[in-house]
Each structure stands twice: as structure tokens, then as C-alpha cells.
């Protein structure tokens, strides 16, 4: 009954209001569209705008908060209602909230970082102490995609190029005051408006540090009124507070606290709506602010929300007597010719590296796809917090401005990693390590890294890495390592019978060249001092002291798209090592090791065949051998490293597929997989025959997590050896 009465009053009020405005000003009332914030829920704004346009209503004024600012900026840049579907169809929202470049575009040295340090968190160090990042991500992909989207209709992405007034709402992080952004760089303003604290780093605009506008005003009706809107259509994405039963995890707790903050101001803004204004509330039950993958459904929800207030909308149209003609849509201008390129390099990285990676040249036609590749490649050096661009029209033509910002943790930082392997019976290993890296130590980008590892095999190493050219293609390196390895020996029944300890100190130097982004070659020399002693068992074992100077050559390739559960690419290495002095005569001790694997789609999942071998080309007369097998995917069913010999060979087929799907921005699929393996260790090269191979297999569950891939597996060999494994760390 109340709804019918309200509709009746609105029908009476709108004509009277419209007539009053017509008599006093002889112009029709201005319509203000207010788009609230709400993460992925804001994709329903697209459906709202589409239905408004179909009914003949085109807003004169647009104000948006957070995702509402994204939709509002895109709309006022010249996209029509139907064209706004680009926000759902063309944007990969899930991957836009991951800063890391696709592995295919990473600098090869940065690819290798992920092998030992799957935890991507960096903690900066400077004269003031430790520095944590200001956000979980810097927002590189998100910023670039917003720039690309807006630039397509608004060259330069400026407020001054909009086809109607628009303002974005942000929050001043110093005092929680509402900040209204209405001039200058449109993309930067939108990015500030949606900088969710904790997820995205705050945005500096002028002397203010800005975050998500929803914390100050999530439904800025008052701003639209102040801009001159006579009738407001406000789209509220607020959802009711959760009940105690609905709060099941830490994310629910955080969401509830945020809702406390945003709902208070939203209720004030809604109370200020007049009887002629229209409040639109999409039915968002069952949807999540992180559920960008349901964009198409949310558009439908937005359309349905307008259908729910359709009588009010049509009364508004009738009152206006004649709907406003569609606004002029900016043409999708042909790409301009670039008159000049400017660098705004706010980092310690030399300009030479940036110019060396830019294929865009002054005098050429602007090619956004080529620029996107250049920016992705630059970001792949992991030297920048964000790399973005803007176009500026000047008297002499279009100027391209590139801005490169420093990572919030700086150039000196810590990274961490750890691995665990246990068969819950007779063997387990644990390793935790931290690295301290100092970068940009000279104009060519020298890097000094030290790594400390604790656990079963404690070690410390340090390396100076010196690029020799602007693109950092050629390099030299020098380093030193000291460490201890404890390894067990097992009998034929897979039972540990003793433990030995290897202590090693080594120094090395190398010359190398990166092979694009897929590989690296090195040649160098290494001198090591080794000591093997009895740790447990083996009474009477004679301690051994060996020193050796070796030369080596290595080749590495890595095009995997992921180290956790790759779906495409190759990985491999080849290392040749030969002694030239020490306790061996020249070239008396030579080794060769290699591995090669490839992954490709198969049977609804991914199949990864792999071969690997380690060969002692000069077989020692005695000793326990340096090659080992055993453990998860290395003859599953055996204890880790339980078989030792002079030579090893292993072939395997691993298949896996996801059995769950990610449900939001912070979720990880669960994989099911199995392996078939065949291999062994050998004392003599002549023993390497298929007849001497042991076959094995495993079945496992795994997931890629922030600490690296985690697996729970069971393995069995043809001899009946079985093991259950917990494995944390890189596998493939």
C-alpha cells in the first residue's frame, strides 16, 4: 500500500515540478546519475544505463564512487549503454588484480626468482627500517586497462574531453574527508576512487593521499545536487549487514566492518533524496563484491532494477515532454602520429634501459598494442611499481608521456620462501630461506643478492650480478657459497641405515647472456672445498676432504606460464662440469646433467612429460655417488633421496586438472593429478638399461597458494614400496 501511495504522489509531483522549472527557466530539468561503489556489484550499473537509454533517458550529470567511477568515466568518455558491455566482455577482471606480468613476458632472471621464492611479498629496507607495501598490489594491469579503455574514446584521458560533467569521489587517507575529483588526469582519478585499502596502494594526487571513495561517500547524491542536478537517479549497491551466522571467516569480518563505515553516510545521502528523485536498488543477493566473473549476470540484474521502477522512469520521461536526444558520442578517432615521447622516470633505474625496451618511436603512428607490449616488457624487469602512459595534444601534434613509478618497497628488499617434504615415516626435509637484494647499484643496473637458508641443509650465499649493456642482455656474475647438506642412506627395504654430512665452501665467476625472455647461457669457473663426514651410523667411515677447481657451461630454458601448475611451455637445463685442478687431474672428474619437460592440454587437463639424467662421465672407483632419486614425482613411493649412485635417469608423465574453480579474487583452485614414473640410479654407465629401471606412480591433490604450491600425495613402486607425502614447494 505504501508503495502504491508513493507512486501516486510521485506521479503528481513530477509534472508540477517540471512545469515549475519550465516556467522559471524555460529549460528542462537536469538529470543527475549517481553510481555507488561495491566492487564487482558495480557491473550492474551497465545494465542500469542500458535500460535508461532504451527508455530515452540520458543523464546530464554523472557522479561515481569506486566501481561507479569506472563506469561513469567510461560512459561520459563517449561509450553508449550497449557499448559499456566492454567492461564485462573485454576486461579480464580476475587477472587485472594480479600485478605480476605473464611469465612469458618476465625478464629471465626474474623468472628464476620464483623458483626459490614463490612468496611474492617484498619487505623494503631503508634508513628508517622495514617498509611494507602500501597495498597487496600496485595495480599495474588495472591501471593500464583503464587507460586503454578510456583513451579509446577520450584521447589523453582528460576530464576536459568528457561529453558531460562527471566527478569521481575519493577519500583523503589523512582525515577521511570526501575528495571530489573533476579535472586533470581522468584515469588517475578513477584509480584513486577505487583504491581499496589493503588491496590497492593509495594514489597521490597533489598533496593528498587518496583511497577508495566508498569510505567517505559511497552514494554521492549531495555532490550531484551541488553540480546542478534537478532530478537524481541514484543506484545504491549497499547490501544488508551480515548476521552472526553469515560471518564465517576473516573476509566476512572485514566486509562487515567496511559496511559499518559505508552504510552510515549512504543512509544520510538517501534521506536527502526528494520525492522527485528515483532510488534504484539492484537485487544483489547471491553476488559478491569480488565476483567479477559474473559480470553478464550483473548486467541483467541492473536491467531488472530499472524494470522494477519503470513506472517512475516513464512518468519522468512524460514530464520532460521530450526526451533529450542521445549525447554526441566521441568518434573512435584514428590513431594519431606521435610527435614526441617523454619519460617521467621516478625511479633509480637508468633511462637507457627504458629507451632500449621501447619500440614506439616519435614520428610513427601511435600503436597501442605495441605500446602495451613495451610496457609489459618493462614491467617484467620487476623494477617498477607501475608503468603507465597518457597522450597529450599540443600545437605540434600528439605527445606520448610515459610515467614510471618506483616500487613502494624501494630497491633494497627482503624476500622469503620455504619448502617442506615429508613421507610421514622415515624421512623429511624442511628449508626456509630469506634473500636480501640491493638493485640499481650503478647505471647499468647492478644487483647484489645474499641468501640465507636454514633447515636440513643450511647455507649462505652471496652474488654480484652486473649487466653489461642497457637491455641487460650480457652480464657477469661473481659469488660465494657455504653450506651443509645432511643426507641419509637407505637399504633395499627403503629403511634408513645412516646419515652423512657434506660441508662445502665455494667461490665462482661467470659470463652469461640472456636468450630473450626464454633462456640463459653461462660459462664460468668454480672452486670448492668439500668435507664428507659421518653424522649417524657408519662407524669407521673415513672422513673425506676434497678440493676442486672446475669449469662449467650451462643452458637454461623456461617458457612455463606457471611454476605451480603450468598449462603451456617448456622447461629444461643442460650443465657440463669438468675439473681442471685440485684433488683431480685435469678433466678427470666430468659430469653432465640435463632435464627437459613440456606441458600441453590433454584430456581436459594438462599432460607434462619429463626426462632427466645426471651422469658422472668419469666413474669414481669408490664412493657413494652424487646422484639421487626418491620422493614425490622422483620415484614416488620411495623416501626422498633414498637412492644414491654415480648416475641417475628418470622419465615421467604427470597429468593434472582443476577440480574446483576460483570463486573470487582471493581463492585457489584444487587440482587432482597422477603420475607414471620410471628410472633408477646406477653405479656404472653400462647399467643404464630399461631392464634396470624401477617403475612407480602417484596420485595427488594440489593447490597453488601464496606460499607456493602445496601437494598431498600417495606413491607406490613396482616393488611395493609406498609413501604418503606432504610437499610444499616448486615441483615442475
N, C-alpha and C positions, 0 to 999 in steps of 0.2 A: 504494500500500500504506500509506504514511504517513497519507494522508487517511482511509482506512478505519479505521486504528487510532485516530486522533484522535477520529473519530466514535464509535467503540465506547467509548472512555474517557469522552467527554462524556456518553454515554447512561448510563453507570454513575455518574458524578459528580453529575449534576443531581438525580436522585431522592434521593441521600444528603444532598446539600446542602440540598435543600428540606425533607427530613424533619427535619434538624438545626435549621433555622430554625423550623419549625413547633413542635418540641418545646420550644425555648427561649423563643420569643416568642408562639407561637400566632397569628402573622400570616404572611401570605405574603410572599416576598421582594420588595423594591422593585426595579423595573426602571429603569435609567438609560439614556437615549438620548443619545448623543454624536454631534453633527453637525459634521463637519470643514469647513474652508474650501476654496475652489477656484474662485471666480468663478462663471461660468455652469454649471460642472460640478455645483454645488450644487443645481441644479434637479432632479437625480436624487434628492435627499432626499425630494422629494414622492412619487415612486414607492415609495421605501422605506417611508415612513409609511403609504401606502395599503395596501401588501401586509401590513404588520404588523397593521393594524387588521382586515383581512379574515381574518387568522389568529387574531384575538382578543387581540392584544397591544397594550396601551395603556400607554405609558411613565408612570411616576410622577414622574420627574425628567428634565429636558431641559437640556442644555448645548450651546451652539453657538458657533462661531467664524466671523466674516465672513459669507459667504452662509449658513452653518449657523445663525448667529444670526438672520438674516432669517427663515428657515424656522421655526426654533424659536420665535421670538417670535410669529409668526403662528399657529403650531399651538397654543401654550399660551394665546393670547388667545381661543381658542374655535373655530377653524376645524377641521373634521373632515378626515380624509385626502382624501376626494373634493373637499372644498371648497378644499383647498390648491392645486388646479389654477388658482385665481385668479392665482397667482404667474406663471403662464405665459400664461393666456388674457386677463387684464385689464391686464397691465402691459406697456407699450411699452419694454422694457429698452434698446433701442438709443437711443431719444431721451431716456431718462432720464439718460444720461451726456453730455448737451449742456445747458449751463446756459442758453443764450440762449432767451428766450421766442419762441414762434412769431411771425413777423414781423407777423401780423395784430394782435397784442397789444402790439407795441412802441410806445412814445411816438414820435411822428412825427420829432422831432429825432434820436432815436437811430437811426431807420431811415436817415436821411441820413448818419450817421457811417459806415455800412458802404459807402457809395458810394466814399469816398476812402480808407477804412481797413479793407479786408477782413481784415487780420490782427487778430484779436480780442485778442491779447495786450496787456495793460497793464503798464507798469512804473511803480510808485509812486515819488514823490519826497517826502522829508521832511527834517527837520534832520539825520538820520543818514545821508542819501544815498539810493541807489536801493533800492527794495523790489520784489522779485519775488513773484508769487503763491505761496502755500504749496502749491497744487495746481493741476492743469490746469483743474479746475472746482471751484466751491463746493458743488455738489450740490443746487441748489435743487429741481429736478424730482424727484430721487431721494428727498430728504427729505420732500417734500410727499406723494408717492405712498405712502411707507412709513407716514407719519402717517395718511393716509386709510384705508389698508388695515387698520392695527391699530385705529384708532378705531372702525371699523365693528363690532367685537366687544368692544373694550376701551375704552369711553369714557374719555377722558383719557389713554390710552396709558400706564398706570402699571404697574409691576411688581406692586403690591399688588392689582391686579384680575385677575391670571392665575389660571387654573383648576388649576395645579400649579406646583411650583417650577421656575424657569428662571433660568439665568445666561448672560450673554454675555461673551465673552473679548476683551479689547483689549490693546494693547501700549503701555506707557509710553515715549514717544519720547525721554525724557531718559536712561533707563537700560536699555531693552529688557526691563523686568520685566513679568511677566504681571499684568494688572489684571482682576479678576473684578467684573463689574457686575451688581448684583442688586437695586437699589432705585432709586426716583425715576422719571425720565422714560425710558420704555422705548424710544421711537423714537430718542432721542439716544444711548442706549447701543448700540443696534443699528447706528446710523450710525457711531459710533466704532469698533465692531468690524470694520466693512467699509471703513474709510477707507484705501484702498490708497495708500501713499506715492507722491507724484508725480501721481496721478490725482485723488484727493480731498484737500481740505485737512484737516489734523489737527483733532480735535474737543477743545475744552476742557471738561472735567468737573471741577469743583472746582479744585484747584491742579495738576491733571495734564493734560498734552497727550497725547492718545491717537491711535493709528493702528491699522491692521489687526491683529487678534489673531493672525493666522497667523504673524507674525514671532516671537511668543513661544511660542505653543502652538496648533498647528493642529488637534490632536485631543485635547481636554482630558479624557482619561479620568480622570486623577487628581482633577480638580475634581468630576466626577460621583461618584467614590468618596467624596470628603470630604463630599458632600452626603447621603450615606447610601445610595447605590445598592448593592444586593447583587449584582445581575447587570447587566452593561453590554452594550448593543448599540452598538457603535462603527462609524460609517460613515466610512471613510477614502477621501478623494478624491485621495490622492497618486498621482502618475504617475512612472514611472522617469525618471532623469536622461537627458537627451538625449545621443546620441553626437555625435562631432565632425561627422559627415556631416549631422546633423539641425540643426545650428546654422548657419543661413543668413543671419540679419540681426540687427540690434541688439535687436529684441524677443525673439528666441530667446536672446540673451546674457543679457538682463535676467531672463527667465524661469528660465534655468538658475541664475543667482546666487540668486534668491529660493528656488528649490528646495533649494539647498545649506542655506539657513537653516532652512527649514520641516521638511525631512526628518529632520534630526538630532534635534529634540525629538519629532517624531512617532514615530520608531523607539523612543525611550525610553518613550513612553506605550504603544505596542503591546506592548513587552516586559513591561509591568506588568499586562497582561490576564491573568486567571486562566483555569483550564481550563473554568470555567462561563460565561465571557463569550463573546460572539459578535462576531467581526470581519467586517464587511461591506465588500467592495471592489467597487464597480461597475466594469464594463469600460468605461473611458472612452477607449479607443484611437480615434483619429479625431476626437475632440472637442477644442474649445479653451476655455480659461477665459473668452474673450471672445465665445464663440458663443451668446449668449442667444437668437438666432433659432431655435435647435434645441431649444427647451425641451420640446416634446412628445416628441421622441426621447429626451431625457434622462430624462423621467419613466419611459418604458418601460425604459431601462437600469437605473434604480433598482428597478423591479419585478422585473426579471430577476435583480438582485443578491440579492434576498431568496429568490427561487426557487432560487438556487444553494446557499443554506444552509438550505433548507426543512426537512430532517430535524432539524437542530439547533433550529430555531424550534419545530417541532411537539413535540420532546422537552421543550423548555422549557414549552410550554403544558400538556402532560400532567403534568409535575412540579408545576406550580402547582395542579393538580387542578381548578381552576375559574378560567377567565379573568376578569379584572377587568371589571366592566361598563363600558360606554363612559363616559368622563368627561362631566360635565354641560357641555353646550355653551352658552355665554352667548347669550342671545337677541339677535337683531339689533334692539336697542331703537329705539323710535320716536325721532325727533329731538327733543331737549329744547327748551324755551323758554330763551332766553338772558337771564339776569338782569342781567348787566353785561359790558362789554367793556373789557379792559385793554391798554394799549400798553406794551411793553418796547422802547423805541426806543433802540438802542445806536449810533445814527449821528448825523451832523451835520444830517441832513435834518429840517426842521421837522415837528412833529406835525400841523400844519394840512394839509399835503399828504397825509399818510396818512389822516386822518379824511375829507378831501374825496373820497378814492377808495374809501371803504368804504360799500357799500350795506347790509351787515349792520348791524342796529340792535338795541340792547337792548330786550327785551320781545317780540321776534319769535321764531318757531320757527327753530332752527338749520338752515340750508340749506347743506350742504357744497358743493354745486355752485356756488351763488352766491359763497360764500367763496373757492372755488378761482379763480373769475373775478377777484374783487377782488385776490387775492394775485398772480395772473399780471399784472394791470394795474399793480400797484405795482412788481413786479419789472421790468416793461417800461420803467420810467424809468431803469434801469441805475444806480441809486443805492445798491442794497443787495447785500450778499454773499449773504444768504439771508433769506427771509421765511417763517416757519413759525408754527404755532399749536398750542394744546392746549386741552382742555376740563378744567375743574376743578369738581367737585361741592362746593358749600358749603351751609350751612344754609338760605340764602335761594334756592338754585337753582343752575343751571349757569352758570359764568363762562367766557367766552372770552378766552384770553390770546393776543395777537399779539406775536411777537418779531421784531425787525428788526435784523439784524446788518450792520455795516459791511463793505464790500469789503476784502479783505486788503491791497490796494494803497493804500487810502485815497482821498481826494477829489482829490488832486493827482497826475496821472499822465501818462505818455507813451504815445502810440500810433504805429504805423508803417504805411506802405503803399507800394507801388510798382507801376509798370506798365511794360510793355515792348511795343513794336510794331515789327516788322521784316519787310520783304519780301525780305530776303537779297540785295537788289540795290542799289537807288539811294536808299533812304530807310529810316530807322529812328528811333524815339524811345525815350527812357528817362526815367523820372521816379521819384524816391524822395522820400518826404516823411515828416516826423515832426510830430506835434502835441503841445503841452503844454497840458493842460486843468486849470483850477482850478475846483472846483464848491462849491456851498453857501457862497458868499461873503456872503450875507445871509439873512434869514429867509424870503425868497421864492424862494431857490434860484438866485441869480445865478451866471453861468458866464462865465469868461474863458478864451478859447482862442487860442493862437497856432500858426501852421502854417508850417513851413519846408520848401520844396521845392527839390531840386537835380535837374539833368539838362538836357534840351534846353530846358526852359522854367523856369529858376529863378525862385523867388518867395518872398515872405514876407508873411504877413497876420496880422492880429490882430482879434478881435471880442469885444465885451462883449455878453452876451445876458442881458437882465433880464426874467424873468417878472413879470407884474403882478397875478396872483391865485394863490390857494392851489393850484389844479389846474394851473397853468402853461399856461392856455389863451391868454391875451393876453400879448404880450411886446413889448418894444422892443429894438432892437439898434443898435450903432454899431461901425464898424470902419475899418481902413485896410489897403491892399494895395499892394505894389510888386513888379513882376515884369518879366521879359524873355521874349519869345516869338520864336523863330527859325523862319521858315517858308520853304520852297523854292517856286520857281515852275517849272512844267514846260511843255514844248512839247506839240504834238499827238501826239507819239510816246511820251509818258509819260517823257521824259528831262529831268532837272533842268537848268535853264539859269541858275540864280542863286539867291541867298538874301538875304532881307531880315530886319531885326531891328526888333521893336516893343518899346519900353520904355514902361512905364505906371506911374503913381502915382495912386492914387485913395483917396478917403475917402467913407464912406457912412453913412446912418442910415435906419432903417425902423421901422414899426409893423406888427405882424403878429398873426395869430390862427390857432391850430391848429384843424383841422376834424376833431375826434375823433382817431382814430389813422390816418386815411387821407389827410390832406392839410394844406395850409397856404396861407394867402394873406398877401402882404406888399405894402405901399405904402411908397415911400421916395424918397430923393434921393441922387444920386451926383455927385461932382465928380472929373474925371480930367484928368491931364496926360499927353499921348501924344507919343512921338517915333518916327518911322519912318526908319530909315537903311539904307544899303546895307551888306551883310555880305560877300557873294561875288558877283562878276559885276555886271552893270548899271552899267558905267562911265558916269558922267554923271547917274546917278539923283539927283534933287533931294531932299535930306532934308526931312522934313515935321514941323512942330510944331503940335499941335492940343490945345486945352483945351476942355472942355465941361462944363456943369452939366446933368444930366438928372434927370428924374423917371421913376419906373417903378412898375409894378404887376405882380405875378406870382401865379400859381396853380400849385401842385404837388399831384399826387395819386400815391399809391404804395400799392397793396394786394398787390403781388407777395409770394408766400410765400417766395421766394428771389431773390437778385440774381444768383446764378450760373447756375442752370438752372431758372427758375420753372415751376411747373405750374398755377398759377391766379393770377388777379388782373389789375389794371390798373396802368398807369404812364403819367404824362403831365405836361406842363407848358405853361404859356402865359405869355409875358412880353411886355409892351408897354413901350417905352422911348422917351422923347422929350426932345430937348434944349430947355432954356429959357434958356440963356445961354452965353457963351463965343465960340468962333470960328464958331458957327452962330447965325443969328437964332432967335428963339423958335419952336420946333416946326418948324424947317427940317430937322432930322435926326430921323426917326422910324423905329423898327424894330419888327417883330413876329416872334416866333418861337414855334413850338409843336411838340409831338410827342404822340403818343398810341399806346399799344400795349396789347394784351390777349393773354393766353395761355389756352389751353384744351386739354383732351385731344383727340387726333386720331390715328387710325390707329396705335394702340399707343404713341404718343409724345405730344409736345406741339407745338402749332402756335401761332406768335406772329406775327400780322400787325402792322405798324407803319407809321405815316405821320409825316413830319416835314417842316418847312419853316422857312426863315429869310428874311424879306422886308425890304428897305430901302424903306420907303414913300415916301421922298423920294430918288429915284435920283441919286447923285452924277454930276457931269459927267465926271469922270475918276477915276482911282484903280484899285486892283487888286481891290477888293471885300473884304468881311469874311466872306463865307460860303464854306465849303469842303466838298468831298466827296472820297472816295477812301480806300481801306483796307478792312480786314476788315469785312464787312457794311455798308459805306458805299460801294457800287460796288466790290465785290470784283474784283480783277484790276488795279486801279489802285494806284499808290503812295499811301501815306497823305497825305491833304490835298493831292493833286496837282491838283485843280481848284478854282479860286478865282473868285468872282463876287459880284455885288451881291445875288443871290438864290439860294436853293437849294431843291430839293424832292426828296424821296425816299420811295418806298413799297417795303416789303419783306415777304416771307413767310419765316419761319425755322421749320424743323421739326427736332426732335431727340428722341432717345430713348436711354435707357441700354442699353448692350450687355454690360455686366458688372454683377454685383450686389456690394454690400459683403459682405465675408467676416468682419467682426468690428467691434469698436468703433472701431478706427483703420484705416479703409480708405475709398476713394472710388470711386464708380462711374465708368466710362468711357462717354462719350456719343458717339454718331455723329449728325451732322446735315448739313443742306444749306440753302441759301438761294436765293431768287429776288429780284432787286432791280431797280428801275427809277427813274432820277432823273437830275438834272444840276444844274449851276449856270448862271445866266443873268445877262446884263447889264441886261436890261430886263424889266419885269413882263409886257409883251406877248409875250415869248419863251417864257413858261411854257406849253407845249403838249405833249401826249403825243408828238407827232411829233418833238419835240426831246429826248425822254428817251433815255438810254442804258440798255440792259438789261445785267444782269450776274448772276452766280451764284457760289456757292461750295459746297464740301464740306469738312467739318471733323471733327476729333476733339477732345474736350474733357473736362476733369475739374474738379470743384470741389476745391480743395486749401486747406491752411491759409494760403497766401499769396494766395488769390484764385483765380478760375477761370483755367485755362490752356488755350489752344487751339493746334492746329496745323492750318492750313487752306490750301487752294488755291482761287484765284479766277480767273475769266475774264470778260471783257466781250464784247459783241457785235462789237466792233472787233478782237478777237483779242488784246487786252492780257491778260497772265497774270501772276500773282504767287503766291508761296508765303509764307504769313505764320506767324510765331510771335507770339502775342498773349497777354499776361498782364495781367489787369485786368478790371474790370467792363465788360460789353458791353451788356446789355439794360436 
